């Protein structure tokens, strides 16, 4: 369990840095315009409005591409068509919505 938490924290820092470097916008965790939460089963990414980026399918696809390569092999992103927008009810209005990506912890094993 401790190793699992360490992996989540390490990959969370790595993913945050990768998003800051690869999104090619002024939005970043440095400017507090993008936030993320990584757990064993999911990744939630949100924008703190106003921001340059738009929560749409193009943004989701960029995040998914970055996350898929950065999180592997510790996590596998479960690709899903469309946009999975979730409410963040206990957050202020500027960050009250986010994108949710399903994850599998570890590598899938073939039978």
HELIX and SHEET records of a PDB file:
HELIX    1   1 UNK A    2  UNK A   22  1                                  21    
HELIX    2   2 UNK A   57  UNK A   71  1                                  15    
HELIX    3   3 UNK A   93  UNK A   95  5                                   3    
SHEET    1   A 4 UNK A  34  UNK A  38  0                                        
SHEET    2   A 4 UNK A  42  UNK A  47 -1                                        
SHEET    3   A 4 UNK A  97  UNK A 105 -1                                        
SHEET    4   A 4 UNK A  75  UNK A  78 -1                                        
SHEET    1   B 4 UNK A  34  UNK A  38  0                                        
SHEET    2   B 4 UNK A  42  UNK A  47 -1                                        
SHEET    3   B 4 UNK A  97  UNK A 105 -1                                        
SHEET    4   B 4 UNK A  85  UNK A  87 -1                                        
END                                                                             
